[in-house]
Amino acid sequence: MSRLSVTGTAEMEFPVDIFEITVTIRANAPSSGEVIQSGKKKTEQFLALMREKLSIAPDNFQLASDSVNEDYSSRNSYNYTKRITLAMNANLSALSKLTSLLEELSNVEYDIAFYLSDESDKEKQVIDAAISNSREKAEMIASSLGKKIQGIEEIRFEQPSDARYRTFAKAACADGCNSLETLLKIPTRTINKTIYIDWIMD
């Protein structure tokens, strides 16, 4: 018996199914007390708007950070910053409605990240494809040598990452969700794997 080392590779693209939206609420005022009052008022306005217009309850949001700092570049000035996140099913119409509502507020920023809820399962699919790729190459090489692949002696590859699990908000999308941006394609996540296999030939 002899050993044949063959590298297998695979790459697959999957549509994301989670949008994670980070909303940053800011305020500025001459004193810490005033800026806290202003920031809390803006936060209440935002959460009320989400609940009334999209039926997203406040407990669907998660606090990411909350701070009040003196602005040393401007005398007698304080900055309030609160970041909250919302994980929702990937739905461009609901996302468009949500971001459009932010037009009604001031000093509010947002950022969107894209995830797969079952990333570990998707990684397993890619690993299986990489193994198949290695075996196909090994069998082709063995056949050209007049031999056959009998099994695997050793296999090396990176471990798949943990899946991301969150509770998702079910954002209602009423009128006003027919803008052209809702026709965009859902973003995709590309997963690629390389696997190293030592095959046994006979």
N, C-alpha and C positions, 0 to 999 in steps of 0.2 A: 504494500500500500504506500501511497505517496500523498503529500499535502499540497493543496493549491489555494493560495491566498487571493481572494477576489473582493474588490470593493464594490458595493452596491449603492446606488443613489436613487432618490425619488424626490419629486417636488409636486405638490398639489396646491390648488387655490380654492379657498372656501369663502362663501359670502359670510360676513360677520352677522351675528344675530343679537348683539348687545351694543347699544349706544350708552356710553357713560358721559353724562354732561356735568361739567363743573361750572357752577355759577359763582362769580365773584361780585360781591356787593361792597361798594366803597362809599365813604362819606368823609367830609372835611369840615372842621369847625375850629373856632378860636380857643376852646377849652375842651378838656377830656370829657367833662360831663355833657357838654352840648354835642360832641361828636358821637358819643355813645347813644344819646337820645335819637340823634338823626339816623345813625346806622340801624338801630333797632326798628325805627319807623319804616325805613326802606325794606328791611327784611320782612316785616309784617306785611307790607304792601305786596312784595313779591310772592310770599307764600299764599296770601289771600287770592291773588290773581291766578295762581296755579290751581288752587282748589275750586274757585268759582268758574273759571273758563275751561279748565281741562280735567276737572275732577281728580286731580292729583293731591292727595292728602299730605300735610306737612311731614308725617312720619315716613313717607316714602323717600324723603331727602335725608342724607347723612352729613353731619357736620365734619368738615375736613380741617378747617382752621378758623380761628377767631382772634383778632388782635386790635389793640389801640396803641398807637405810637405817636410820639411827638415828632413833628416835621422840623428837623433842625435846619433845613434850608430856608424856612420861613418862620419868622418870629410869631409866637402865640398861635401856633397852628398844630392841630392834631389830626391824624388819619385813622379811620376805622376801616378794617378789612375783614370780611367774613366770606369764607369759601364753603359752599355746600355742593354735594354731588347727588346725582339722580341716575340710577341705572334703569334703562327701559328697553323693551324689545325693539329691535331695529325696524323702525317704521318712519319713512321719510315724511309722510304726511303729518304724523304727530309731531315730529321734530320741527317741521316748518311752522306748524301752528304755535308751538312753544316758543321758538325763537322770535316769531313775529310779535308775540305778546310782550317781549322784552322792550319793544319800541315804546311802550307806555311808561317805562321806568327810566330813571337817569342814573348814571354812574354804575351801571351793571354790565359786567363782561361775562362771556361764556367761552368754554373750550370743550371740544368733543373728542373722546377717545373711542376706539372700536375694538371689540373683543369677541371671542368665541366662547359660548357658555360650556361647550363640551370639548375643549381644546385637547384634553388627554386622549379622547376617543379619536379625534382627527389625527393626532400624532401617531396613534397606533396604526391607522390606515396607511400613513406615509411610511412607517417602519416596515409594515408588511410588504408594501410595494418595493421598498429598497431591498428587502430579503429576496423577493422574487427576481429583482433585477440582478442581484449577485448570483443567484442560482442559474439564471438563464445564461449568463456569461460563463460561469464555471462549466456548465454542461456543454456549451459550444466548444470551449477549449479542450475539455476532456474528450469529446467526440473526435476532434481533430487529431488527438493523440492515440485514438483507438481505445480509450478507457471510459469508465463510467463513474459518476459521482455516487458514493456509497452513504455519505452522511456528513455531519458537521463536527469538526474537532473543537473549534473555538469561535466565539462570536463577540464582537465588541461594538458598542454604540452608546450614544449619549442617552441618558434617561429622559423620558418625556416629562414636561413640566406639569404641575398640578393644574387641574381645571379651575376655572374661576366661577364661583357660585355666588349669586346675589339675589335679593328679592327685587323683582322688577315692578315698576309702576305701569299700570295700564292706562296710558294717556288716551283720553277720548279725543277724537278728531271730528269736530263738527264742521260747520260751514267755514269756508276760507282755506280749505286744504287742497285746492285744485290749482295751485301755482305751478309754474314750470319746474321749479326746483324739486318738486315732489316726484318728478318723472326721472330724476337721476338714478343711476344704478347704485345699489347698495355696495358699499366698499367691501373689498375682499381681503383676506389674510392668507399669505402664502407660507406654507410650512415645507421645509426641505430637510431631509435627513441623509446622512452618510453612514453606512454600516460596513464593518470590516469582518469578513468571514473566512475562516480556514476550512476548506472543504477536503474531505477524504476521497481520494481516487483509487480505483482498483482496476 
